[in-house]
Amino acid sequence: MNVIMGLENVPDGLVKSAVSIGIFDGVHLGHQTLLSVLRSEAERLSGPAVVLTFDRHPSELLSQGNAPLYITPLDRRLELIQQTGVDLVVVAQFDEKLAALTPEEFTDQVLIDRLKAASVVVGTNFRFGRKRMGDIEHLRRLGEERGFRVVGVEPIMVHGAKVSSTRVRHAIERGDVESAAKLLGRPFTLYGKVVTGLGLGRKLGFPTANIDVVPKQIVPGYGVYGVRVQIKENRFSGVCNIGTRPTLDLDERSIEVHIDGFEGNIVGEEISVMFHCRLRDEIKFGSLEELIEQISKDIVTARKCLAAID
């Protein structure tokens, strides 16, 4: 899969493209289904399967201060899209100029002139153009006029409700990582760098890696979780605590991971934390001894949870 940064850098050699458009945050089950249809359309046309996405969520420009946090940062999102088997991803800069295009202008300048779309595959709730003026029926009319096909893909339903990035975010925010995994088709993953902490976990007998997460990524609600941790090519089991560590009378949020059986200094390393199960709420204990006893129990519970998944 090739990734092109900027519409202006799309090569002239594209012909008979099948194109899908969206943020694809999370690359959840609905996105995966849509991209499967995109590949089928590309095969029918004997052309490339092209994904058009954006360098930021449109809300960051259009609704400053109200933009959602990301389920997956852009670089990880591109990796997940690559795994679906598409041929090309174009990352457009979402700026005032692009936001101002009418549905007709977007169709002519982007879909036809730049991407050479012969087929456009989108969700049935798709909106596009200035102030989201265009919908899928509008796009179909433009397709009939300009000679491209439009394929609408219905939402995927899980437990009687539509799979969406918003629904995934809500599950993550309330700490329901099991539901988030069902919607994503894989565990929710937090990305970040290990930074120097206060060393409190080591003093308690359970050394932890303190994570500085990627900016603008959503973080699960306060609580204790069974996780797997990816450090370079190695994967470990562990327990992640997200919260303010009330037993220690601290008030700043921290994200700490005790990596089961791991020894070594990984400060400065980029790691991935995959959330498999929520173990409990964050609790203020009456003493450090009670906290230490509970951490021991958490490690055992996490091992059982992760073993059951295997």
Rosetta silent file (secondary structure, phi, psi, omega in degrees, C-alpha in Angstrom):
SEQUENCE: MNVIMGLENVPDGLVKSAVSIGIFDGVHLGHQTLLSVLRSEAERLSGPAVVLTFDRHPSELLSQGNAPLYITPLDRRLELIQQTGVDLVVVAQFDEKLAALTPEEFTDQVLIDRLKAASVVVGTNFRFGRKRMGDIEHLRRLGEERGFRVVGVEPIMVHGAKVSSTRVRHAIERGDVESAAKLLGRPFTLYGKVVTGLGLGRKLGFPTANIDVVPKQIVPGYGVYGVRVQIKENRFSGVCNIGTRPTLDLDERSIEVHIDGFEGNIVGEEISVMFHCRLRDEIKFGSLEELIEQISKDIVTARKCLAAID
SCORE:     score description
SCORE:     0.000 S_00000001
   1 L     0.000  133.359  174.923    0.000    0.000    0.000 S_00000001
   2 E   -97.172  144.417  174.819    1.250    3.478   -0.868 S_00000001
   3 E  -118.036  126.554  178.901    0.545    6.515    1.306 S_00000001
   4 E  -116.880  125.257  179.178    0.501    9.951   -0.302 S_00000001
   5 E   -93.848  110.180  177.254    0.487   13.047    1.872 S_00000001
   6 L   102.799  128.238  178.078   -1.502   15.797    0.156 S_00000001
   7 H   -59.147  -33.043 -177.695   -3.961   15.754   -2.727 S_00000001
   8 H   -66.581  -15.197 -178.013   -1.520   17.801   -4.783 S_00000001
   9 H   -99.257    4.320  177.426    0.922   14.870   -4.716 S_00000001
  10 L   -67.223  128.355 -177.906   -1.433   12.285   -6.232 S_00000001
  11 L   -68.210  158.435 -178.126    0.231   10.968   -9.405 S_00000001
  12 L   -76.186  -11.145 -171.466   -1.390   11.469  -12.802 S_00000001
  13 L   -80.921   -0.589 -179.716   -1.386    7.771  -13.631 S_00000001
  14 L   -65.665  138.955  173.200   -4.550    6.805  -11.737 S_00000001
  15 L  -143.778  143.298  174.828   -7.354    5.335  -13.844 S_00000001
  16 L    48.276   53.473 -179.039  -10.728    3.810  -12.943 S_00000001
  17 E   -79.157  146.617  163.748  -10.263    4.195   -9.198 S_00000001
  18 E  -101.910  124.946 -169.782  -12.648    2.904   -6.566 S_00000001
  19 E  -123.178  135.116  168.962  -12.601    5.531   -3.816 S_00000001
  20 E  -119.347  147.797 -173.486  -13.748    5.609   -0.190 S_00000001
  21 E  -127.920  134.821  174.939  -13.746    8.788    1.879 S_00000001
  22 L   165.399  172.382  174.208  -13.630    9.261    5.638 S_00000001
  23 L   -76.211  -38.571 -179.971  -11.690    9.758    8.852 S_00000001
  24 L    58.607   36.430 -179.373  -11.796    5.998    9.574 S_00000001
  25 L   -67.784  123.033 -177.518  -10.979    6.646   13.232 S_00000001
  26 L    93.183  -24.662 -173.871  -10.523    3.288   14.920 S_00000001
  27 L    43.949   56.930 -175.238  -10.876    1.372   11.636 S_00000001
  28 L   -78.706 -173.870 -175.185  -13.735   -0.445   13.387 S_00000001
  29 H   -58.962  -37.093  177.814  -15.924   -3.269   12.062 S_00000001
  30 H   -64.464  -44.115  177.116  -18.025   -0.852   10.010 S_00000001
  31 H   -62.707  -41.969 -178.624  -14.938    0.630    8.369 S_00000001
  32 H   -61.933  -40.182  177.396  -13.533   -2.822    7.703 S_00000001
  33 H   -64.411  -45.063 -179.977  -16.747   -3.857    5.953 S_00000001
  34 H   -60.297  -42.665 -178.419  -16.781   -0.693    3.854 S_00000001
  35 H   -71.566  -25.471  172.878  -13.159   -1.206    2.809 S_00000001
  36 H   -66.721  -42.654  176.027  -13.925   -4.811    1.870 S_00000001
  37 H   -63.701  -38.779  177.484  -16.644   -3.511   -0.484 S_00000001
  38 H   -58.271  -45.431  179.886  -14.125   -0.973   -1.807 S_00000001
  39 H   -62.626  -39.431  178.686  -11.695   -3.759   -2.706 S_00000001
  40 H   -63.581  -40.875  177.395  -14.459   -5.660   -4.489 S_00000001
  41 H   -63.553  -41.047  179.257  -15.335   -2.553   -6.511 S_00000001
  42 H   -63.161  -40.068  177.342  -11.683   -2.060   -7.422 S_00000001
  43 H   -64.392  -39.768  178.988  -11.471   -5.665   -8.636 S_00000001
  44 H   -62.314  -38.236 -178.477  -14.599   -5.178  -10.732 S_00000001
  45 H   -84.676  -12.668 -171.117  -13.070   -2.094  -12.336 S_00000001
  46 L    57.220   39.309  178.956   -9.568   -3.593  -12.594 S_00000001
  47 L  -129.155 -177.738 -177.925   -8.394   -0.372  -10.948 S_00000001
  48 L   -79.856  148.621  170.778   -6.875    0.692   -7.618 S_00000001
  49 E   -90.959  114.049 -172.031   -8.706    0.739   -4.286 S_00000001
  50 E  -116.604  130.167  174.375   -8.108    4.278   -2.995 S_00000001
  51 E  -107.291  126.213  172.524   -8.869    5.640    0.478 S_00000001
  52 E  -103.452  116.802  176.177   -9.132    9.390    0.929 S_00000001
  53 E  -127.754 -173.083 -170.313   -8.655   10.422    4.540 S_00000001
  54 E  -133.538  156.196 -176.254   -7.589   13.614    6.297 S_00000001
  55 L   -74.143  -12.548  178.081   -4.746   14.873    8.450 S_00000001
  56 L  -157.259  162.857  176.481   -7.167   15.877   11.205 S_00000001
  57 L   -69.590  133.838 -179.932  -10.789   15.527   12.172 S_00000001
  58 H   -51.459  -30.697 -179.539  -12.872   18.199   10.405 S_00000001
  59 H   -62.974  -23.786  178.249  -14.233   19.257   13.805 S_00000001
  60 H   -64.253  -29.071  177.278  -10.767   20.516   14.742 S_00000001
  61 H   -93.849  -43.495 -170.629  -11.244   23.228   12.142 S_00000001
  62 H   -86.472  -27.756 -178.492  -15.003   23.642   12.055 S_00000001
  63 L  -132.353   63.998 -175.023  -15.856   23.214   15.758 S_00000001
  64 L   -55.257  129.541 -178.201  -12.774   24.345   17.595 S_00000001
  65 L    94.614  -15.129 -179.071  -12.801   23.062   21.149 S_00000001
  66 L  -116.481   13.048 -179.244  -15.370   20.354   20.416 S_00000001
  67 L   -71.012  139.039  178.585  -13.280   17.951   18.350 S_00000001
  68 L   -71.223  152.140  170.456  -13.370   14.326   19.561 S_00000001
  69 L   -70.627  156.118 -175.811  -10.269   12.624   20.855 S_00000001
  70 E   -87.146  140.380  170.688   -8.829    9.999   18.528 S_00000001
  71 L   -74.424  -40.783  179.389   -9.281    6.255   18.952 S_00000001
  72 L  -134.202  128.849  174.640   -6.202    5.753   16.788 S_00000001
  73 L   -62.295  160.386 -172.726   -3.518    8.338   15.932 S_00000001
  74 H   -56.143  -45.641 -176.833   -3.018    8.952   12.214 S_00000001
  75 H   -63.910  -36.716  178.462    0.104    6.823   11.764 S_00000001
  76 H   -73.077  -35.134  178.077   -1.543    3.832   13.460 S_00000001
  77 H   -61.965  -40.845  178.418   -4.746    4.415   11.500 S_00000001
  78 H   -64.201  -37.424  176.654   -2.778    4.200    8.274 S_00000001
  79 H   -63.162  -43.295 -179.626   -1.270    0.896    9.406 S_00000001
  80 H   -66.822  -39.155  176.448   -4.724   -0.522   10.134 S_00000001
  81 H   -63.720  -39.977  178.478   -6.057    0.645    6.767 S_00000001
  82 H   -57.840  -38.321 -178.036   -3.056   -0.979    5.103 S_00000001
  83 H   -66.451  -16.639  178.882   -3.993   -4.295    6.713 S_00000001
  84 L   -80.925   -9.056  174.755   -7.357   -4.222    4.887 S_00000001
  85 L    91.970   16.161  177.458   -5.577   -4.636    1.545 S_00000001
  86 L   -74.512  164.871 -175.111   -6.276   -1.305   -0.174 S_00000001
  87 L   -92.171  -35.050 -172.252   -3.821   -0.041   -2.794 S_00000001
  88 E  -148.101  136.793  171.371   -3.462    3.650   -1.997 S_00000001
  89 E  -119.945  128.025  175.651   -4.239    6.041    0.849 S_00000001
  90 E  -109.092  121.290  178.616   -4.285    9.775    0.215 S_00000001
  91 E  -100.245  104.025 -178.769   -4.049   11.953    3.329 S_00000001
  92 E   -86.779  146.361  173.051   -5.530   15.336    2.427 S_00000001
  93 L   -78.002  118.249  178.450   -4.919   18.465    4.474 S_00000001
  94 L   -87.467  101.050 -177.313   -8.275   19.486    5.884 S_00000001
  95 L  -126.705 -176.754 -177.920   -8.062   23.263    5.718 S_00000001
  96 H   -59.121  -37.293 -179.373  -10.337   26.217    5.061 S_00000001
  97 H   -64.207  -46.510  179.740   -9.976   25.794    1.302 S_00000001
  98 H   -67.786  -41.432 -178.729  -11.069   22.161    1.323 S_00000001
  99 H   -63.630  -25.267 -176.206  -13.842   22.830    3.851 S_00000001
 100 L   -84.294   -9.476 -177.632  -15.263   25.569    1.616 S_00000001
 101 L   -66.868  133.768  172.518  -15.766   23.329   -1.437 S_00000001
 102 L   -70.475  164.214  175.714  -19.385   22.733   -2.416 S_00000001
 103 H   -53.224  -39.333  179.549  -20.434   19.113   -3.054 S_00000001
 104 H   -66.799  -42.878  179.872  -20.092   19.806   -6.791 S_00000001
 105 H   -66.634  -41.870  178.313  -16.651   21.351   -6.412 S_00000001
 106 H   -61.533  -44.020 -179.816  -15.452   18.532   -4.170 S_00000001
 107 H   -61.133  -48.899 -176.130  -16.717   15.975   -6.668 S_00000001
 108 H   -70.684  -46.206 -172.933  -15.113   17.653   -9.670 S_00000001
 109 H   -79.866  -35.903 -174.384  -11.828   18.772   -8.130 S_00000001
 110 H   -99.487  -58.914 -174.060  -11.115   15.884   -5.771 S_00000001
 111 H   -67.933  -42.548 -174.816  -12.984   12.756   -6.823 S_00000001
 112 H   -90.576  -56.948 -174.608  -12.761   13.194  -10.593 S_00000001
 113 H   -67.122  -44.558 -175.857   -9.771   15.414  -11.360 S_00000001
 114 H   -86.227  -48.284 -170.111   -7.409   14.130   -8.642 S_00000001
 115 L   -99.015   -7.960  176.921   -8.525   10.602   -7.827 S_00000001
 116 L    54.078   48.473 -175.206  -10.070    9.588  -11.188 S_00000001
 117 E   -70.487  126.020  169.403  -13.005    7.939   -9.412 S_00000001
 118 E  -103.626  -17.593  176.745  -15.041    5.459  -11.434 S_00000001
 119 E  -148.991  139.001  177.973  -16.777    4.212   -8.284 S_00000001
 120 E  -122.135  123.568 -176.698  -17.259    5.824   -4.865 S_00000001
 121 E  -111.920  115.940 -177.167  -17.940    3.582   -1.867 S_00000001
 122 E  -141.024  164.134  173.440  -19.302    5.328    1.239 S_00000001
 123 E   -69.913  154.388 -177.257  -21.544    4.688    4.221 S_00000001
 124 L   -67.881  -14.008  176.742  -25.217    5.452    3.746 S_00000001
 125 L   -98.586   16.094 -176.358  -24.908    8.272    6.321 S_00000001
 126 L   -61.536  136.281  173.818  -22.084    9.939    4.368 S_00000001
 127 E  -129.320  146.467 -178.348  -22.003   13.759    4.296 S_00000001
 128 E  -156.124  165.971  178.000  -19.654   15.946    2.286 S_00000001
 129 L    85.182  173.345 -177.503  -19.030   19.421    0.975 S_00000001
 130 H   -50.472  128.305  179.809  -19.365   22.856    2.557 S_00000001
 131 H    53.596   29.930  178.252  -21.304   22.690    5.830 S_00000001
 132 H    55.558   38.759 -175.870  -21.950   18.976    5.118 S_00000001
 133 L   -69.302  -29.016 -175.485  -24.494   20.023    2.489 S_00000001
 134 E   -94.474  144.556  172.702  -24.152   16.834    0.430 S_00000001
 135 E  -124.487 -172.649 -174.450  -25.449   13.369    1.321 S_00000001
 136 H   -66.822  -33.478  177.882  -25.327   10.044   -0.484 S_00000001
 137 H   -67.663  -38.988  174.927  -28.348   10.836   -2.658 S_00000001
 138 H   -60.223  -44.521  179.629  -26.703   14.079   -3.719 S_00000001
 139 H   -63.485  -38.843  178.473  -23.553   12.101   -4.527 S_00000001
 140 H   -63.033  -41.468  178.290  -25.564    9.591   -6.563 S_00000001
 141 H   -62.399  -42.408  177.640  -27.057   12.402   -8.648 S_00000001
 142 H   -65.032  -36.940  177.613  -23.595   13.790   -9.284 S_00000001
 143 H   -63.304  -41.902  177.651  -22.387   10.315  -10.191 S_00000001
 144 H   -62.530  -38.965 -178.994  -25.133    9.919  -12.770 S_00000001
 145 H   -72.496  -35.756 -171.215  -24.246   13.306  -14.274 S_00000001
 146 H  -106.788   -2.062  170.379  -20.481   12.797  -14.264 S_00000001
 147 L    89.373   30.000  172.373  -20.254    9.093  -15.017 S_00000001
 148 L  -125.974  156.650 -177.848  -19.219    7.337  -11.802 S_00000001
 149 E   -91.912  146.365  175.990  -20.994    4.711   -9.719 S_00000001
 150 E  -120.051  126.541  179.182  -21.916    5.217   -6.046 S_00000001
 151 E  -114.912  119.509  177.116  -22.120    2.265   -3.677 S_00000001
 152 E   -96.087  131.311 -178.436  -23.741    2.817   -0.280 S_00000001
 153 E  -109.640  122.239 -179.485  -22.720    0.504    2.555 S_00000001
 154 L   -70.123  150.832  178.541  -25.171    0.020    5.419 S_00000001
 155 L   -62.373  149.674  172.226  -23.881    0.283    9.013 S_00000001
 156 L   -82.336  139.093 -179.877  -22.812   -2.861   10.826 S_00000001
 157 E  -107.389  134.654  173.518  -24.980   -3.681   13.847 S_00000001
 158 E  -132.098  123.351 -177.329  -23.627   -5.091   17.119 S_00000001
 159 L    53.677   41.556  172.762  -26.042   -5.817   19.975 S_00000001
 160 L    78.781    7.687 -179.886  -28.823   -4.007   18.137 S_00000001
 161 E  -135.159  154.835 -177.399  -26.988   -0.711   17.574 S_00000001
 162 E   -68.996  138.875  171.604  -24.851    0.750   14.810 S_00000001
 163 L   -78.047  128.043  178.916  -21.093    0.452   15.051 S_00000001
 164 L  -150.057  161.103  176.257  -19.565    3.935   14.923 S_00000001
 165 H   -62.297  -36.328  178.564  -16.457    5.742   16.085 S_00000001
 166 H   -62.579  -43.637  179.441  -18.622    7.707   18.526 S_00000001
 167 H   -64.004  -39.162  177.381  -19.958    4.502   20.057 S_00000001
 168 H   -62.544  -44.953 -179.888  -16.411    3.142   20.404 S_00000001
 169 H   -60.280  -42.680 -179.495  -15.293    6.344   22.127 S_00000001
 170 H   -62.017  -39.920  178.760  -18.170    6.195   24.598 S_00000001
 171 H   -63.571  -43.074 -179.450  -17.278    2.597   25.502 S_00000001
 172 H   -65.431  -43.840 -177.958  -13.638    3.548   26.058 S_00000001
 173 H   -59.612  -35.762 -179.696  -14.523    6.610   28.134 S_00000001
 174 L   -90.977    7.065  176.387  -16.586    4.544   30.556 S_00000001
 175 L    80.532   11.188 -179.337  -13.875    1.895   30.778 S_00000001
 176 L   -87.507   72.477 -174.882  -15.859   -0.766   28.940 S_00000001
 177 H   -71.601  -23.143  176.683  -12.880   -2.034   26.989 S_00000001
 178 H   -66.507  -44.620  177.448  -14.563   -5.380   26.318 S_00000001
 179 H   -65.549  -40.365  178.430  -17.380   -3.679   24.382 S_00000001
 180 H   -59.045  -40.925  179.787  -14.879   -1.459   22.588 S_00000001
 181 H   -63.891  -37.158  178.557  -12.985   -4.557   21.441 S_00000001
 182 H   -65.864  -34.338  179.783  -16.181   -6.080   20.023 S_00000001
 183 H   -78.328  -33.116 -178.961  -16.828   -2.927   18.003 S_00000001
 184 H   -83.774  -25.749 -173.227  -13.237   -2.583   16.830 S_00000001
 185 L    82.118   11.947  179.598  -12.645   -6.255   16.086 S_00000001
 186 L  -170.390  165.404  179.328   -9.488   -6.109   18.243 S_00000001
 187 L   -65.917  144.283  170.318   -8.484   -4.682   21.647 S_00000001
 188 E   -62.924  138.061 -176.315   -8.368   -0.917   22.042 S_00000001
 189 E  -124.461  133.001  177.299   -4.712    0.115   22.063 S_00000001
 190 E  -103.594  135.863 -177.512   -3.078    3.069   23.759 S_00000001
 191 E  -116.694  141.648  178.396    0.181    4.379   22.314 S_00000001
 192 E  -178.561 -174.195 -178.800    2.819    6.386   24.103 S_00000001
 193 E  -114.640  142.256  176.635    6.313    6.776   25.462 S_00000001
 194 E   -76.945  127.233 -179.309    7.627    5.502   28.792 S_00000001
 195 E  -121.323  163.815  178.905    8.635    8.422   30.999 S_00000001
 196 L   -70.456  128.157  178.580   10.277    8.708   34.389 S_00000001
 197 L  -104.889 -160.448 -179.109    7.742    8.489   37.211 S_00000001
 198 L   -85.731   -7.653  179.798    7.893    8.944   40.957 S_00000001
 199 L    76.580   14.889 -175.825    9.134    5.402   41.548 S_00000001
 200 H   -70.961  -36.726  179.507    6.230    4.630   43.884 S_00000001
 201 H   -61.693  -41.706  179.249    5.358    1.343   42.215 S_00000001
 202 H   -63.630  -39.209  179.376    8.883    0.020   42.710 S_00000001
 203 H   -64.175  -29.958  178.603    8.786    1.030   46.381 S_00000001
 204 H   -83.128   -7.314 -179.554    5.601   -1.006   46.777 S_00000001
 205 L    98.077    6.240 -178.814    7.237   -4.010   45.129 S_00000001
 206 L  -134.162   82.175 -178.353    5.489   -3.638   41.766 S_00000001
 207 L   -59.516  143.210 -177.291    7.582   -1.527   39.379 S_00000001
 208 L  -129.236  154.549  170.497    5.551    0.243   36.718 S_00000001
 209 E   -97.007  125.055  178.109    6.109    1.944   33.383 S_00000001
 210 E   -90.696  127.243 -171.462    4.611    5.430   33.345 S_00000001
 211 E  -106.538  127.354  169.308    3.083    6.230   29.967 S_00000001
 212 E   -98.936  105.494 -169.657    2.946    9.632   28.289 S_00000001
 213 E   -76.499  158.926  176.501    0.255    8.978   25.701 S_00000001
 214 L   -57.303  136.603 -179.475    0.166   10.271   22.141 S_00000001
 215 L   -56.311  141.939  174.476   -1.510   13.729   22.056 S_00000001
 216 L    70.624   11.021  175.458   -5.261   13.805   21.405 S_00000001
 217 E   -91.278  139.346  179.328   -5.733   10.054   21.927 S_00000001
 218 L   -68.442  146.146 -178.524   -8.657    8.952   24.051 S_00000001
 219 L  -121.855  136.606  178.146   -7.815    7.223   27.351 S_00000001
 220 L   -57.080  155.571  178.871  -10.010    4.644   29.117 S_00000001
 221 L   -60.401  160.083 -179.234  -11.904    5.718   32.221 S_00000001
 222 L   -53.217  135.821  179.092  -10.262    5.512   35.632 S_00000001
 223 E   159.622 -174.207 -178.539   -9.773    1.929   36.744 S_00000001
 224 E  -118.943  134.183 -170.359   -7.539   -1.126   36.679 S_00000001
 225 E  -132.764  148.286  168.676   -7.223   -3.243   33.532 S_00000001
 226 E   -86.704  125.329 -172.223   -5.713   -6.481   32.294 S_00000001
 227 E  -134.820  165.020  164.267   -3.500   -5.571   29.343 S_00000001
 228 E  -117.076  146.150 -174.190   -0.865   -6.773   26.964 S_00000001
 229 E  -122.778  127.660  177.265    2.141   -4.581   26.308 S_00000001
 230 E  -102.075  120.224  176.240    4.143   -4.438   23.086 S_00000001
 231 E  -122.872  106.359 -173.020    7.768   -3.335   23.496 S_00000001
 232 L    55.700 -122.952 -177.697    9.531   -3.457   20.137 S_00000001
 233 L   -93.104    3.130 -176.248    9.031   -7.041   18.915 S_00000001
 234 E  -105.100  144.359 -179.972    8.209   -8.448   22.368 S_00000001
 235 E  -124.611  136.241 -177.588    4.779   -8.772   23.969 S_00000001
 236 E  -130.424  160.013  170.473    4.036   -9.114   27.686 S_00000001
 237 E   -89.746  160.518  179.602    1.024   -9.410   29.967 S_00000001
 238 E  -173.236 -177.029  177.634    0.379   -6.783   32.577 S_00000001
 239 E  -126.965  129.526 -179.746   -1.896   -4.636   34.719 S_00000001
 240 E  -113.639  130.404  174.027   -2.621   -1.005   33.895 S_00000001
 241 E  -110.399  126.924  175.548   -3.862    1.533   36.429 S_00000001
 242 E  -119.337  121.395 -179.230   -5.417    4.758   35.154 S_00000001
 243 E   160.517 -159.324 -173.781   -6.298    7.351   37.742 S_00000001
 244 L  -107.515    4.459 -179.384   -5.012    9.625   40.456 S_00000001
 245 L    53.029   62.724 -172.161   -3.672    6.983   42.901 S_00000001
 246 H   -63.285  -29.407 -179.909   -5.912    8.161   45.764 S_00000001
 247 H   -62.730  -28.295 -179.392   -4.342    5.873   48.387 S_00000001
 248 H   -94.542    8.040  177.451   -1.115    7.833   47.900 S_00000001
 249 L    58.572   39.849  175.033   -2.981   11.167   48.150 S_00000001
 250 L  -104.091  156.407 -176.038   -2.054   12.227   44.615 S_00000001
 251 L  -128.769    1.903  179.623   -4.413   14.181   42.379 S_00000001
 252 L  -100.101  135.043 -178.448   -2.846   14.177   38.896 S_00000001
 253 L   -62.110  137.709  173.777   -3.906   11.495   36.416 S_00000001
 254 E  -132.068  155.527  174.454   -1.308    8.865   35.673 S_00000001
 255 E  -124.275  108.272 -174.660   -1.214    5.866   33.366 S_00000001
 256 E  -122.058  138.502  178.577    0.962    3.145   34.870 S_00000001
 257 E  -124.519  122.878  168.486    1.580   -0.386   33.650 S_00000001
 258 E   -89.007  117.269 -176.420    3.050   -3.195   35.712 S_00000001
 259 E   -95.116  112.312 -171.837    4.574   -5.523   33.111 S_00000001
 260 L   -62.364  119.907  174.830    4.346   -9.075   34.419 S_00000001
 261 L    78.819    7.083 -177.400    7.755  -10.747   34.607 S_00000001
 262 L   -98.267  137.707  173.658    9.627   -7.909   32.914 S_00000001
 263 L  -130.976  139.886  179.459   12.839   -6.444   34.227 S_00000001
 264 L   140.642  165.741 -179.517   14.796   -3.633   32.645 S_00000001
 265 L  -100.988  115.358 -179.173   14.838    0.087   31.994 S_00000001
 266 L  -118.190   19.200  176.806   12.554    1.122   29.135 S_00000001
 267 L   -58.031  130.065 -178.426   12.339    4.857   29.837 S_00000001
 268 L    95.734  -12.143 -179.347   12.153    6.596   26.475 S_00000001
 269 L   -79.612  144.220  170.466   10.772    3.555   24.637 S_00000001
 270 E   -83.024  128.436 -179.900    7.621    3.755   22.524 S_00000001
 271 E  -133.244  161.607  176.384    5.153    1.090   23.678 S_00000001
 272 E  -119.876  135.258 -179.746    1.625   -0.064   22.877 S_00000001
 273 E  -118.365  115.367 -177.410   -0.839   -1.078   25.596 S_00000001
 274 E   -99.636  122.412 -173.731   -3.723   -3.332   24.494 S_00000001
 275 E   -93.686  116.123 -176.612   -6.736   -3.300   26.833 S_00000001
 276 E  -104.109  -36.428 -176.305   -8.427   -6.691   27.189 S_00000001
 277 E  -154.816  145.202  175.026  -10.477   -6.566   30.390 S_00000001
 278 E   -90.737  126.856 -176.675  -11.504   -4.184   33.144 S_00000001
 279 E   -91.870  -41.660 -177.561  -10.614   -5.603   36.540 S_00000001
 280 E  -172.930  171.286  172.001  -12.054   -3.036   38.945 S_00000001
 281 L   -75.241  161.782  170.594  -12.575    0.619   39.760 S_00000001
 282 L   -74.794  133.767 -172.496   -9.803    2.710   41.239 S_00000001
 283 L  -128.630  144.600  170.928  -10.190    2.576   45.021 S_00000001
 284 L   -91.141  115.053 -178.325   -8.758    4.513   47.960 S_00000001
 285 L   -90.645  159.915 -176.999   -7.453    1.912   50.404 S_00000001
 286 L   -75.953  -18.820 -178.975   -7.070    2.369   54.135 S_00000001
 287 L  -156.859  164.252  176.566   -3.381    1.505   54.134 S_00000001
 288 H   -65.591  -32.270  179.649   -0.461    0.720   51.854 S_00000001
 289 H   -62.911  -41.169  177.526   -0.647   -2.893   53.026 S_00000001
 290 H   -64.834  -39.590  178.403   -4.206   -3.174   51.704 S_00000001
 291 H   -63.243  -45.744 -179.973   -3.109   -1.612   48.405 S_00000001
 292 H   -61.446  -42.001  178.771   -0.192   -4.049   48.045 S_00000001
 293 H   -62.229  -41.634 -179.139   -2.497   -7.000   48.755 S_00000001
 294 H   -68.499  -38.377  178.118   -4.977   -5.797   46.122 S_00000001
 295 H   -60.977  -41.539  177.060   -2.262   -5.283   43.501 S_00000001
 296 H   -59.094  -42.388  178.039   -1.184   -8.892   44.010 S_00000001
 297 H   -65.590  -39.584  179.636   -4.781   -9.997   43.457 S_00000001
 298 H   -60.466  -40.882 -179.078   -5.061   -7.785   40.364 S_00000001
 299 H   -63.608  -41.934  178.813   -2.028   -9.452   38.792 S_00000001
 300 H   -65.276  -44.370 -179.552   -3.528  -12.914   39.348 S_00000001
 301 H   -63.351  -40.962  178.585   -6.911  -11.816   37.992 S_00000001
 302 H   -63.062  -41.346  178.217   -5.278  -10.267   34.924 S_00000001
 303 H   -59.325  -43.279  179.210   -3.366  -13.475   34.234 S_00000001
 304 H   -64.284  -43.429 -179.998   -6.615  -15.460   34.341 S_00000001
 305 H   -60.640  -47.234 -176.502   -8.395  -12.965   32.087 S_00000001
 306 H   -70.983  -34.740  177.558   -5.621  -12.979   29.488 S_00000001
 307 H   -64.948  -36.576  179.194   -5.240  -16.753   29.628 S_00000001
 308 H   -66.623  -32.585  178.237   -8.955  -17.132   28.914 S_00000001
 309 H   -70.070  -38.781  179.375   -8.598  -14.938   25.804 S_00000001
 310 L   -62.414    0.000    0.000   -5.725  -17.064   24.523 S_00000001
